[in-house]
Amino acid sequence: MNRLCGEDVHVVIRVEGRVQGVYYRATARQVARELGIDARPINLDDGSVRIEASGPRAAVDRFVAWCREGPPLAEVRTVMVREVS
């Protein structure tokens, strides 16, 4: 894995909108891998996606920025990010 310099962080991301059935989870895993971070997306019963992601702050920040856009078929409405220890 390519690790970018900087402090490691762990975040929980909740993405709302049209994010299930549009390859959001699969694409999120691919993007995370490319950024060198660990991300575990899961579908929630309410139609949102929850992602736990950890790695260097700069890479996680890039991942969160991607989450706000998502894959082409997604329609992201809201992204909430909470840093956890």
N, CA, C and O atoms as a GROMACS GRO file, in nm:
protein
  340
    1MET      N    1   0.083  -0.118   0.000
    1MET     CA    2   0.000   0.000   0.000
    1MET      C    3   0.087   0.124   0.000
    1MET      O    4   0.187   0.131   0.072
    2ASN      N    5   0.050   0.222  -0.079
    2ASN     CA    6   0.119   0.351  -0.078
    2ASN      C    7   0.063   0.433   0.036
    2ASN      O    8  -0.056   0.462   0.039
    3ARG      N    9   0.148   0.471   0.129
    3ARG     CA   10   0.105   0.554   0.241
    3ARG      C   11   0.156   0.695   0.220
    3ARG      O   12   0.276   0.716   0.200
    4LEU      N   13   0.067   0.791   0.226
    4LEU     CA   14   0.107   0.931   0.219
    4LEU      C   15   0.156   0.972   0.356
    4LEU      O   16   0.112   0.917   0.457
    5CYS      N   17   0.245   1.069   0.361
    5CYS     CA   18   0.299   1.116   0.489
    5CYS      C   19   0.189   1.182   0.570
    5CYS      O   20   0.093   1.236   0.515
    6GLY      N   21   0.204   1.177   0.700
    6GLY     CA   22   0.111   1.247   0.787
    6GLY      C   23   0.051   1.156   0.892
    6GLY      O   24   0.068   1.034   0.890
    7GLU      N   25  -0.020   1.220   0.982
    7GLU     CA   26  -0.085   1.154   1.093
    7GLU      C   27  -0.199   1.064   1.043
    7GLU      O   28  -0.274   1.103   0.954
    8ASP      N   29  -0.211   0.945   1.100
    8ASP     CA   30  -0.321   0.856   1.064
    8ASP      C   31  -0.447   0.899   1.139
    8ASP      O   32  -0.442   0.940   1.255
    9VAL      N   33  -0.560   0.888   1.070
    9VAL     CA   34  -0.690   0.920   1.130
    9VAL      C   35  -0.787   0.807   1.098
    9VAL      O   36  -0.766   0.728   1.006
   10HIS      N   37  -0.894   0.801   1.177
   10HIS     CA   38  -1.002   0.704   1.157
   10HIS      C   39  -1.131   0.783   1.157
   10HIS      O   40  -1.160   0.856   1.252
   11VAL      N   41  -1.209   0.769   1.050
   11VAL     CA   42  -1.335   0.842   1.039
   11VAL      C   43  -1.450   0.748   1.009
   11VAL      O   44  -1.432   0.640   0.953
   12VAL      N   45  -1.568   0.792   1.049
   12VAL     CA   46  -1.692   0.725   1.011
   12VAL      C   47  -1.767   0.823   0.922
   12VAL      O   48  -1.791   0.938   0.960
   13ILE      N   49  -1.803   0.776   0.803
   13ILE     CA   50  -1.868   0.860   0.703
   13ILE      C   51  -2.008   0.804   0.679
   13ILE      O   52  -2.025   0.683   0.665
   14ARG      N   53  -2.106   0.891   0.673
   14ARG     CA   54  -2.242   0.848   0.637
   14ARG      C   55  -2.281   0.928   0.513
   14ARG      O   56  -2.279   1.051   0.512
   15VAL      N   57  -2.318   0.854   0.408
   15VAL     CA   58  -2.352   0.916   0.280
   15VAL      C   59  -2.499   0.889   0.251
   15VAL      O   60  -2.544   0.774   0.251
   16GLU      N   61  -2.574   0.997   0.226
   16GLU     CA   62  -2.717   0.984   0.197
   16GLU      C   63  -2.746   1.034   0.057
   16GLU      O   64  -2.673   1.117   0.002
   17GLY      N   65  -2.851   0.982   0.000
   17GLY     CA   66  -2.892   1.015  -0.136
   17GLY      C   67  -2.919   0.886  -0.211
   17GLY      O   68  -2.953   0.784  -0.150
   18ARG      N   69  -2.903   0.890  -0.341
   18ARG     CA   70  -2.914   0.766  -0.420
   18ARG      C   71  -2.776   0.703  -0.425
   18ARG      O   72  -2.698   0.727  -0.517
   19VAL      N   73  -2.747   0.621  -0.323
   19VAL     CA   74  -2.613   0.565  -0.309
   19VAL      C   75  -2.613   0.412  -0.296
   19VAL      O   76  -2.508   0.352  -0.276
   20GLN      N   77  -2.730   0.351  -0.306
   20GLN     CA   78  -2.735   0.205  -0.309
   20GLN      C   79  -2.781   0.162  -0.448
   20GLN      O   80  -2.867   0.225  -0.509
   21GLY      N   81  -2.721   0.053  -0.496
   21GLY     CA   82  -2.756   0.003  -0.629
   21GLY      C   83  -2.690   0.081  -0.742
   21GLY      O   84  -2.730   0.068  -0.858
   22VAL      N   85  -2.589   0.161  -0.709
   22VAL     CA   86  -2.521   0.242  -0.811
   22VAL      C   87  -2.369   0.221  -0.805
   22VAL      O   88  -2.293   0.305  -0.853
   23TYR      N   89  -2.326   0.109  -0.746
   23TYR     CA   90  -2.184   0.073  -0.734
   23TYR      C   91  -2.106   0.167  -0.642
   23TYR      O   92  -1.985   0.180  -0.656
   24TYR      N   93  -2.176   0.231  -0.549
   24TYR     CA   94  -2.109   0.323  -0.457
   24TYR      C   95  -2.007   0.248  -0.370
   24TYR      O   96  -1.892   0.290  -0.359
   25ARG      N   97  -2.049   0.137  -0.308
   25ARG     CA   98  -1.959   0.063  -0.219
   25ARG      C   99  -1.838   0.008  -0.293
   25ARG      O  100  -1.725   0.023  -0.248
   26ALA      N  101  -1.862  -0.054  -0.406
   26ALA     CA  102  -1.751  -0.113  -0.483
   26ALA      C  103  -1.652  -0.006  -0.529
   26ALA      O  104  -1.531  -0.026  -0.522
   27THR      N  105  -1.705   0.104  -0.575
   27THR     CA  106  -1.618   0.212  -0.621
   27THR      C  107  -1.544   0.275  -0.504
   27THR      O  108  -1.427   0.312  -0.517
   28ALA      N  109  -1.610   0.289  -0.389
   28ALA     CA  110  -1.545   0.343  -0.270
   28ALA      C  111  -1.427   0.256  -0.228
   28ALA      O  112  -1.321   0.308  -0.194
   29ARG      N  113  -1.445   0.124  -0.232
   29ARG     CA  114  -1.334   0.034  -0.198
   29ARG      C  115  -1.218   0.052  -0.295
   29ARG      O  116  -1.102   0.054  -0.254
   30GLN      N  117  -1.249   0.066  -0.423
   30GLN     CA  118  -1.145   0.084  -0.525
   30GLN      C  119  -1.070   0.216  -0.505
   30GLN      O  120  -0.947   0.220  -0.509
   31VAL      N  121  -1.144   0.324  -0.483
   31VAL     CA  122  -1.082   0.455  -0.461
   31VAL      C  123  -0.995   0.452  -0.336
   31VAL      O  124  -0.884   0.505  -0.337
   32ALA      N  125  -1.044   0.391  -0.229
   32ALA     CA  126  -0.967   0.381  -0.106
   32ALA      C  127  -0.836   0.306  -0.130
   32ALA      O  128  -0.730   0.347  -0.084
   33ARG      N  129  -0.845   0.196  -0.202
   33ARG     CA  130  -0.726   0.117  -0.233
   33ARG      C  131  -0.624   0.201  -0.310
   33ARG      O  132  -0.505   0.197  -0.281
   34GLU      N  133  -0.673   0.277  -0.408
   34GLU     CA  134  -0.584   0.363  -0.487
   34GLU      C  135  -0.518   0.471  -0.402
   34GLU      O  136  -0.405   0.511  -0.429
   35LEU      N  137  -0.589   0.517  -0.299
   35LEU     CA  138  -0.535   0.620  -0.210
   35LEU      C  139  -0.449   0.562  -0.098
   35LEU      O  140  -0.385   0.636  -0.023
   36GLY      N  141  -0.447   0.429  -0.086
   36GLY     CA  142  -0.367   0.364   0.016
   36GLY      C  143  -0.428   0.368   0.155
   36GLY      O  144  -0.356   0.366   0.255
   37ILE      N  145  -0.561   0.373   0.161
   37ILE     CA  146  -0.628   0.371   0.291
   37ILE      C  147  -0.718   0.249   0.302
   37ILE      O  148  -0.748   0.183   0.203
   38ASP      N  149  -0.760   0.221   0.423
   38ASP     CA  150  -0.852   0.112   0.450
   38ASP      C  151  -0.992   0.171   0.461
   38ASP      O  152  -1.014   0.263   0.539
   39ALA      N  153  -1.087   0.119   0.384
   39ALA     CA  154  -1.225   0.167   0.392
   39ALA      C  155  -1.319   0.048   0.387
   39ALA      O  156  -1.301  -0.045   0.307
   40ARG      N  157  -1.420   0.052   0.473
   40ARG     CA  158  -1.519  -0.056   0.482
   40ARG      C  159  -1.659   0.000   0.469
   40ARG      O  160  -1.721   0.038   0.568
   41PRO      N  161  -1.711   0.006   0.346
   41PRO     CA  162  -1.846   0.058   0.326
   41PRO      C  163  -1.952  -0.051   0.344
   41PRO      O  164  -1.932  -0.166   0.304
   42ILE      N  165  -2.065  -0.013   0.404
   42ILE     CA  166  -2.179  -0.104   0.417
   42ILE      C  167  -2.307  -0.028   0.388
   42ILE      O  168  -2.318   0.091   0.418
   43ASN      N  169  -2.404  -0.098   0.328
   43ASN     CA  170  -2.536  -0.041   0.308
   43ASN      C  171  -2.614  -0.046   0.438
   43ASN      O  172  -2.608  -0.145   0.511
   44LEU      N  173  -2.685   0.061   0.468
   44LEU     CA  174  -2.773   0.064   0.584
   44LEU      C  175  -2.918   0.048   0.539
   44LEU      O  176  -2.951   0.078   0.424
   45ASP      N  177  -3.002   0.003   0.629
   45ASP     CA  178  -3.142  -0.023   0.597
   45ASP      C  179  -3.218   0.101   0.550
   45ASP      O  180  -3.316   0.089   0.478
   46ASP      N  181  -3.173   0.219   0.590
   46ASP     CA  182  -3.243   0.342   0.551
   46ASP      C  183  -3.203   0.394   0.412
   46ASP      O  184  -3.248   0.500   0.371
   47GLY      N  185  -3.118   0.318   0.341
   47GLY     CA  186  -3.078   0.357   0.205
   47GLY      C  187  -2.947   0.433   0.198
   47GLY      O  188  -2.900   0.466   0.090
   48SER      N  189  -2.889   0.462   0.314
   48SER     CA  190  -2.760   0.532   0.315
   48SER      C  191  -2.645   0.432   0.316
   48SER      O  192  -2.667   0.311   0.326
   49VAL      N  193  -2.524   0.484   0.305
   49VAL     CA  194  -2.403   0.402   0.311
   49VAL      C  195  -2.318   0.454   0.426
   49VAL      O  196  -2.298   0.575   0.440
   50ARG      N  197  -2.268   0.362   0.507
   50ARG     CA  198  -2.179   0.396   0.618
   50ARG      C  199  -2.041   0.343   0.582
   50ARG      O  200  -2.028   0.228   0.539
   51ILE      N  201  -1.938   0.426   0.599
   51ILE     CA  202  -1.802   0.386   0.565
   51ILE      C  203  -1.711   0.417   0.684
   51ILE      O  204  -1.709   0.530   0.733
   52GLU      N  205  -1.636   0.318   0.729
   52GLU     CA  206  -1.528   0.343   0.823
   52GLU      C  207  -1.401   0.346   0.740
   52GLU      O  208  -1.374   0.253   0.664
   53ALA      N  209  -1.324   0.453   0.755
   53ALA     CA  210  -1.203   0.468   0.676
   53ALA      C  211  -1.089   0.512   0.767
   53ALA      O  212  -1.108   0.591   0.858
   54SER      N  213  -0.970   0.458   0.740
   54SER     CA  214  -0.854   0.499   0.819
   54SER      C  215  -0.730   0.500   0.732
   54SER      O  216  -0.716   0.423   0.636
   55GLY      N  217  -0.640   0.590   0.770
   55GLY     CA  218  -0.514   0.605   0.698
   55GLY      C  219  -0.460   0.745   0.719
   55GLY      O  220  -0.509   0.818   0.805
   56PRO      N  221  -0.360   0.782   0.641
   56PRO     CA  222  -0.303   0.916   0.654
   56PRO      C  223  -0.408   1.024   0.629
   56PRO      O  224  -0.490   1.012   0.538
   57ARG      N  225  -0.404   1.129   0.710
   57ARG     CA  226  -0.505   1.236   0.702
   57ARG      C  227  -0.524   1.288   0.560
   57ARG      O  228  -0.638   1.304   0.515
   58ALA      N  229  -0.417   1.316   0.488
   58ALA     CA  230  -0.430   1.372   0.353
   58ALA      C  231  -0.506   1.278   0.261
   58ALA      O  232  -0.590   1.322   0.182
   59ALA      N  233  -0.479   1.148   0.270
   59ALA     CA  234  -0.547   1.050   0.185
   59ALA      C  235  -0.693   1.036   0.226
   59ALA      O  236  -0.781   1.026   0.141
   60VAL      N  237  -0.720   1.036   0.356
   60VAL     CA  238  -0.858   1.026   0.404
   60VAL      C  239  -0.936   1.150   0.361
   60VAL      O  240  -1.053   1.139   0.322
   61ASP      N  241  -0.874   1.266   0.367
   61ASP     CA  242  -0.941   1.389   0.321
   61ASP      C  243  -0.976   1.379   0.173
   61ASP      O  244  -1.084   1.422   0.132
   62ARG      N  245  -0.887   1.324   0.093
   62ARG     CA  246  -0.916   1.304  -0.051
   62ARG      C  247  -1.031   1.207  -0.069
   62ARG      O  248  -1.117   1.227  -0.155
   63PHE      N  249  -1.033   1.101   0.013
   63PHE     CA  250  -1.141   1.003   0.005
   63PHE      C  251  -1.274   1.067   0.040
   63PHE      O  252  -1.374   1.044  -0.028
   64VAL      N  253  -1.277   1.147   0.145
   64VAL     CA  254  -1.401   1.215   0.185
   64VAL      C  255  -1.448   1.306   0.072
   64VAL      O  256  -1.568   1.313   0.044
   65ALA      N  257  -1.356   1.374   0.006
   65ALA     CA  258  -1.392   1.460  -0.108
   65ALA      C  259  -1.455   1.374  -0.218
   65ALA      O  260  -1.554   1.416  -0.280
   66TRP      N  261  -1.399   1.256  -0.243
   66TRP     CA  262  -1.459   1.167  -0.343
   66TRP      C  263  -1.599   1.125  -0.299
   66TRP      O  264  -1.690   1.119  -0.381
   67CYS      N  265  -1.617   1.095  -0.171
   67CYS     CA  266  -1.747   1.051  -0.119
   67CYS      C  267  -1.856   1.154  -0.149
   67CYS      O  268  -1.972   1.118  -0.168
   68ARG      N  269  -1.820   1.280  -0.152
   68ARG     CA  270  -1.918   1.386  -0.180
   68ARG      C  271  -1.966   1.383  -0.325
   68ARG      O  272  -2.071   1.439  -0.357
   69GLU      N  273  -1.890   1.319  -0.412
   69GLU     CA  274  -1.928   1.305  -0.554
   69GLU      C  275  -1.981   1.165  -0.583
   69GLU      O  276  -2.087   1.148  -0.642
   70GLY      N  277  -1.904   1.064  -0.540
   70GLY     CA  278  -1.942   0.925  -0.565
   70GLY      C  279  -1.923   0.886  -0.710
   70GLY      O  280  -1.872   0.964  -0.790
   71PRO      N  281  -1.964   0.763  -0.744
   71PRO     CA  282  -1.954   0.716  -0.882
   71PRO      C  283  -2.058   0.786  -0.970
   71PRO      O  284  -2.149   0.850  -0.919
   72PRO      N  285  -2.045   0.772  -1.102
   72PRO     CA  286  -2.133   0.845  -1.195
   72PRO      C  287  -2.284   0.830  -1.173
   72PRO      O  288  -2.358   0.926  -1.191
   73LEU      N  289  -2.331   0.712  -1.134
   73LEU     CA  290  -2.475   0.691  -1.119
   73LEU      C  291  -2.531   0.738  -0.984
   73LEU      O  292  -2.652   0.744  -0.966
   74ALA      N  293  -2.442   0.772  -0.891
   74ALA     CA  294  -2.487   0.814  -0.758
   74ALA      C  295  -2.538   0.958  -0.760
   74ALA      O  296  -2.496   1.040  -0.842
   75GLU      N  297  -2.629   0.986  -0.669
   75GLU     CA  298  -2.676   1.123  -0.645
   75GLU      C  299  -2.660   1.149  -0.496
   75GLU      O  300  -2.750   1.124  -0.416
   76VAL      N  301  -2.542   1.199  -0.459
   76VAL     CA  302  -2.510   1.222  -0.318
   76VAL      C  303  -2.580   1.349  -0.271
   76VAL      O  304  -2.568   1.455  -0.332
   77ARG      N  305  -2.655   1.336  -0.163
   77ARG     CA  306  -2.727   1.449  -0.107
   77ARG      C  307  -2.654   1.505   0.016
   77ARG      O  308  -2.638   1.626   0.029
   78THR      N  309  -2.611   1.416   0.104
   78THR     CA  310  -2.548   1.458   0.230
   78THR      C  311  -2.432   1.365   0.264
   78THR      O  312  -2.442   1.244   0.246
   79VAL      N  313  -2.323   1.423   0.312
   79VAL     CA  314  -2.210   1.345   0.363
   79VAL      C  315  -2.177   1.399   0.502
   79VAL      O  316  -2.145   1.517   0.518
   80MET      N  317  -2.183   1.312   0.601
   80MET     CA  318  -2.146   1.348   0.738
   80MET      C  319  -2.022   1.271   0.775
   80MET      O  320  -2.013   1.150   0.751
   81VAL      N  321  -1.925   1.340   0.834
   81VAL     CA  322  -1.797   1.279   0.870
   81VAL      C  323  -1.772   1.302   1.018
   81VAL      O  324  -1.784   1.414   1.068
   82ARG      N  325  -1.738   1.194   1.087
   82ARG     CA  326  -1.705   1.202   1.230
   82ARG      C  327  -1.572   1.132   1.251
   82ARG      O  328  -1.556   1.015   1.217
   83GLU      N  329  -1.476   1.205   1.308
   83GLU     CA  330  -1.346   1.146   1.339
   83GLU      C  331  -1.358   1.074   1.471
   83GLU      O  332  -1.412   1.128   1.568
   84VAL      N  333  -1.307   0.951   1.475
   84VAL     CA  334  -1.311   0.871   1.597
   84VAL      C  335  -1.170   0.830   1.636
   84VAL      O  336  -1.078   0.832   1.554
   85SER      N  337  -1.154   0.794   1.762
   85SER     CA  338  -1.020   0.755   1.808
   85SER      C  339  -1.005   0.605   1.810
   85SER      O  340  -0.898   0.555   1.846
   0.00000   0.00000   0.00000
